[in-house]
């Protein structure tokens, strides 16, 4: 099976779990169109599209030339299947490429883009157009691979045949993400991964942190380069430390200096950070959104309402009040991940599901 997929920028893949690399290593051929960035991966055949910089920031302008070049790749290499991610650029590119080349496509639904567009304050026209493209891509796909029951239910609500929808979780490399003996910078440390990206709940976290002066909060992740974000970072409480984007090979250290991970998001699929924290024997406090309630049980975590900073504060206090219980919960979390979230299982399920698109 020869698969073609699209990534606008290769650079973020170095920070993400190897979900694409693991799939590529199990496929006969895996071709990847990209507009910018670099990535070392022998199992992927890269195609740099070299499109004009002036159109990089517009989905409507970038998708057609991407699809035209992808159509030529489909014909040259005999591509059997397109593998499309969520978000407007990938969805529109996939639809156009499929129409031009008559190649079927599978759709990978990772986050609730429809919900996120409300949180990110898309205007009504832009939101309606983006939602139309998402729904069109979902309903035209041969298979829809979701990362959560919430997304599966969303897809089924659009009239998709249930036999076409599959839930497949990511895996965790438990040889890399594991308990380590490290020196903690402070007695009580909370880790938050999500930076200041809308929807991740950084405002909720900071409000809770203001009332917990003896607890130190480490924020990792992207900060959008606009004035409001810069002001927010400049006014962080003394017990909140923003570290920006951290290289992936450094992440196990930050999980291990923390007492627990906090994920107060407003919208999610299934955060890889939760699985990685579990692998490092760290319990989690997370919002009741996406697949989180299906994964974070009372045995190794706490569930809170999104946006409720008072509940977050009280839950952190409860969690940190009993270090022995935290340790036991962490051990149970790692056992759960080691048993249920394996990359080889992910790759096997993905190849099986994608193969069904061309049988």
C-alpha positions, -999 to +999 in steps of 0.1 A: +000+000+000+014+034-011+002+062+011+005+100+005+000+125+034+004+162+039+022+183+066+026+220+062+056+223+084+079+194+093+095+211+123+068+205+148+070+167+142+102+167+161+083+178+192+054+155+187+051+118+196+061+097+165+026+090+153+034+096+117+068+079+117+054+048+133+027+046+106+053+052+078+076+024+092+047-001+088+036+010+053+050-003+020+056+033+009+048+065+027+050+098+008+048+131+026+042+165+010+054+194+030+058+232+024+086+239+049+107+224+076+131+195+080+128+160+095+151+130+095+131+098+089+143+071+065+108+055+062+093+086+047+097+098+010+096+136+013+082+159-013+091+196-007+064+215-026+083+248-027+053+270-029+054+309-028+058+323+007+030+348+000+003+321+001+015+301+031-009+318+055-041+313+035-059+279+034-079+288+004-048+300-015-024+272-003-046+242-008-051+243-046-014+244-056-006+218-030-034+195-044-021+201-080+014+190-070+000+161-050-020+149-080+012+147-100+028+127-072-002+103-071+002+096-109+040+093-108+042+069-078+009+050-081-005+062-048-032+040-034-045+061-005-044+097+008-041+101+046-056+134+057-054+152+090-080+176+105-078+214+100-089+233+069-057+232+049-053+194+051-090+188+046-094+210+015-061+197+001-072+162+005-106+168-011-091+185-041-063+159-045-088+130-042-111+146-068-082+152-093-065+119-089-096+097-080-076+084-051-096+074-020-086+090+013-088+083+050-094+111+076-076+113+109-097+132+135-074+143+163-091+173+179-126+187+178-120+215+153-156+225+153-155+232+190-120+248+188-132+273+162-156+287+187-130+289+214-105+305+190-132+331+181-135+325+144-159+349+129-192+334+118-184+333+081-150+318+086-163+293+111-192+282+088-168+278+058-143+258+079-170+236+094-184+229+059-150+218+047-145+195+077-179+179+074-174+174+036-140+157+042-154+135+069-185+124+049-164+117+017-136+097+035-134+059+031-125+056+068-125+081+097-099+074+124-108+092+156-087+096+188-118+099+211-153+088+216-164+125+215-151+128+179-167+095+170-200+107+182-196+140+163-189+120+131-219+097+136-240+127+141-232+138+106-247+106+092-215+086+087-218+048+086-205+035+120-186+007+102-164+034+087-154+050+120-125+036+142-110+048+174-072+044+175-051+058+204-015+069+202+012+049+220+039+058+245+076+049+244+079+037+280+116+031+277+121+069+272+092+082+293+098+065+327+105+073+363+139+090+369+158+101+399+161+139+394+167+168+417+135+189+421+139+226+418+111+232+444+094+210+469+060+212+451+059+213+413+030+212+389+036+207+352+014+222+325+019+215+288+001+237+263+018+271+265-007+299+258-025+283+230-063+291+231-083+263+246-055+248+267-066+265+299-036+286+308-058+314+322-075+289+345-041+276+356-027+310+364-058+320+384-053+288+405-016+295+408-023+330+423-038+313+453-012+286+457+020+306+464+039+276+479+034+256+447+055+262+416+040+259+382+061+251+350+044+260+317+058+244+286+047+250+251+039+275+224+032+312+231+014+330+202+034+360+192+009+388+198+007+416+222-018+401+246+003+370+251+035+390+257+017+410+283+004+379+300+039+363+301+053+395+315+028+396+344+030+360+355+031+353+393+065+346+408+056+309+413+047+305+376+076+297+352+072+298+315+099+278+297+086+279+261+090+250+237+112+223+251+130+197+230+113+163+231+143+145+245+142+168+275+106+162+283+111+131+306+131+154+329+102+179+333+077+151+339+099+137+366+105+170+385+068+174+388+044+160+414+017+158+389+005+171+355-024+195+352-045+197+320-074+222+324-083+223+287-116+235+272-113+211+243-091+180+237-088+147+218-066+126+240-035+146+251-002+127+246+011+146+276-013+127+299+000+094+286+036+105+289+030+117+325+014+084+334+045+066+319+067+087+342+045+077+372+028+111+375-009+114+383-030+139+364-056+165+371-075+171+339-108+186+325-138+164+316-134+169+279-126+147+249-113+113+257-099+123+291-128+109+311-123+075+294-086+074+303-081+093+336-098+072+363-098+078+401-070+052+403-045+076+389-061+111+385-088+137+391-114+151+367-125+188+369-148+211+351-131+232+323-126+268+333-132+262+371-101+277+387-114+273+422-120+235+417-085+233+401-070+250+431-088+227+456-079+196+436-042+205+435-043+211+473-060+177+478-035+159+455-004+174+472-017+168+507-008+130+505+025+123+489+022+085+496-011+084+477+004+103+448+032+077+445+008+048+445-014+065+419+017+071+398+027+035+398-008+024+388-008+050+360+025+036+345+011+000+347-020+011+328+000+028+301+025+000+297-003-025+292-027-004+270-007+022+249+019+006+227+032+020+195+033-013+178-004-018+186-012+017+172+007+009+139-010-024+135-045-009+140-037+020+116-024-002+088-054-026+092-078+003+090-061+020+061-060-012+041-098-015+044-100+017+023-086+000-008-099-036-005 
